[in-house]
Amino acid sequence: MHRPKKRNVPGKVKNLIILLGFAVPIFISFATKNPEGTSFTGEYYPAEELSFIHDLSYQKEGETVQESNILLAELDLIANAKEYLILDLFLFNDEYDRAKGSFPNSVEQITEALIVKKQENPEMPIVLITDPINNFYGAYEQRNITRLKKEGIQVVLTDLDQMKDSNPLYSGFYRSYLQWFGTQGEGWLPNFFDPTGPKVHIRSILKLANLKGNHRKTLVSEKEAIVTSANPHDPSSYHSNVAVRFRGNVVGDLIESEKNVIAFSSGQVPEITYQKNQTQGLDAVTKVAQESVMMRLITERGIFDALLENIEGAKEGDAIWIGIFYLSDVPILKALGEAAERGVQVRIIADPNKDAFGIEKNGSPNRPALCSLVDKHEGVEVRWYNTHGEQYHVKMAYFVYPEKNEARGILGSSNFTRRNLEGYNLETDVELVMAMDATLSVEMKNYFEKIYYNKDGEYTLPIDDYCETSFMQNILWKIQESLGLCSW
């Protein structure tokens, strides 16, 4: 007699539940969005008392030269503030392996300056916004942050859970199942930032693996601001960086942008305002004819839009200079290659991605990405910054349009990667519009030419010195870039 096969219904249900348990969190992660107020693109305003500042580490006649100017400008801004201060700084800690060397006490200098300012005027609102990385995602409290809080200075740790996920394969699982365990409690694992520092635990490491952050580097008072690529972070003290210090209406946009981060991170938003003058609404090109330099604030996705607009708008006879720590965003790489094919002069100075605070790196993403770009587009020229343990940490593009007698600069905290340009990190840049012979334009041009052509120093090396063409390396960086499985 024929007997029908038994159906293993409970087994199928179990498998479906397991499948949904993995799939649903990933879909939820893909659907995450950033808070309102991010990816901001401001209006153009006249720049007032604008200065271009840079740090450089390089070799000259066999000796190491370190030009450090940005920290001095930051300390000066703090000292000159009268009504309020807001700082948004990604890395703000003095943790590193002191057995391998020593660095200037940059964090302590900023900490002391803020405390002195608060003691001079106890009613003055002072806010430091920073990334949870400095407290190792809740494993402990960094000692400089503790000092600031004891003096009545508000420290806001950015709520990264409010930001969209860059690597949904992991972050969806973390959001659904792991975040509820928190990150507080005594640690027992070694601190890989500082072997002698406080211990950490697995829960803080699991939070770190979400790979997103508040990467901004800004300082603003009631009258002026600094936007930079530099972290006041001891082991970053010798990195090469750039910054602009300015006054004018963009200061007001920057204040509102930072107040937004304070709000969505559950901080106490200070009751401060900035009175703008009546110049908004004019076309930027008209303003260039009236003023020496115009500028606007751009954050997150707004930086991507500005970069792409300038690259795609460049034509034969124009020039694009880029100084960059990480360049791996596929649409930007494609646009640069196409610009070179149109006859645009494209020159890139890049970090070789070989050093990270005493750890040797494999060259990703710059070496495979940029060597591939040059291989596909002969008009693209690349030179590597000749680093010696430090990093070429610059994030800047400079565009020259001779037919319009116009130059543009974009600089700030944002690397040119998917994570930085697609809103997975918080980033702040400024875009500058100026005549080609404006002082700032000449300074930017001279900066790039000095480094590119090794004028009065040994700054850069030919592309062949660090070119990476292996098949596996080329595949790996593309997978990491597209899935967010990387720190860049």
C-alpha positions, 0 to 999 in steps of 0.5 A: 500500500502506497503511503504519502511522504510526511511533510516536515512543515515545522522544519520549513517554518524554522528555516523561514524564521531563520532566513527572516531573522537574517534578511529583515535586519539587512533590509531595515539597515538599507532603509536607514536615513540620516537626520534632517539638516545633514547633506546641507548645501548653503548659499554663496556669501562673501568671504571676510578675512579669509586665510588659507592655512596648511601643515606640511611634513617633508624632507629637505636636504636629508632633514625632516621639516614639520610646518605646523600652523593649524593648531596655532590658528585654532588656539587663537580662535578660542582665545579671541572668542567672546560670546560662545564656542562650538567645536566639532572634532572627530579625533580628540584624544592623546592615546597612542603607543608611547613605546614607539615614539612621542608627539606634541600634546595637541589635545591637552593644548585645546583642553587647557585653552577651553578651560581657561576660556570657561574660567574667564567667563563661566556663563559663556556657552562652550560645546565640544561635539565629538565622536564616540571613538574617543571614549572607545564607544562607551568602554571608558571616558577619555581623560581630557573629556572628563576634564572639560565636563568637570569645568562645565563645558558641554561635551556631546558624543554624536549619536551614531545610531541616528545615522544611516548604515554604511555596511548593512550586512553587519549593521542590520544585525547589530541594530536588531540584536546587539545594540541592546546590550549597551557598551558600559561596564568594566573592560578586559580586552587590550586597548589597541589605541593605547596598550597602556590605556584603559581596557575595553570589552567586546561590546564596544568593539562590536559597536566600532564595527559599524564603521561610521562616525562624525568625521567633521573638524570645525571650530566656530565662535560668534565672529569666525570659524575654521574648517579643516582636515586636521584633527587635534589628536596627538598622534596626528600632530605631524600629518599634512593638512589644510584649513581655511579661517574666515568670517562672514555669513557662512559662519551662521550656516556652520553654527546652524549645522552644528546645532543640528548635530547637538539636537539629534545627539540629545545634547543641550542646544545653546541659545545662540544666534548669528546675524547675517548681513543682507547678501543672500540670493545673489548668483555666485557668478555675479558675486565673483565680479563684485567680491574677491572670494565667495564661499558656501558651506557644504556637508555630506552629500552636498560635498559630492554634488559640488565635486561632481558639478565642478569635475563634469563642468571642466572642459579642454584647457581647464585644470583640476588639482586634487590633494587627498588622503583617500580617493575611491568613490567610483562616480568621482573616479569615473568623472575624473577619467572622463574629464582627462579624456576631454582634455582637462589637466587632471593632477592628483597628489595622494597619500600612499596609504602605507601608514596608520599610527604605527600600523603598516597598511596594504595601500588600499584604496589609493594605490589600486584605485589610482593606478587603475585610473592612470592605466585607463586614462593617460591624461590623469597624472598621479604622484604619491606624497612621500610620507615617513610614518605620518600621513598626507591627510589633506582633502582638497580639490582646486579647479581652474577655469581660464576662459571664465577667469575663475577658480574654485576650491573645495576643502574640509574634512571629507575624503573622496570615498563612498563613506564620506560623500554619500552621507555615511559619515558626518562631514563639513567642507567649504566651497570657494569661488574666486578670480584666478588672480585672487590671493587665495587662488594664487596660494592654492595654486602655489601650494599644489605646484610646490608639492607636485614639482618638489620645489624647495623640498622633497614632497612627492614621488612618481606613481611607479614607486607605490603602484599596485596592480595585483588582481586581488587587490583591485577586486578587494578595494572595490568590494570594500568600497561598495559594501562599506566593509572598510574604515575608509 
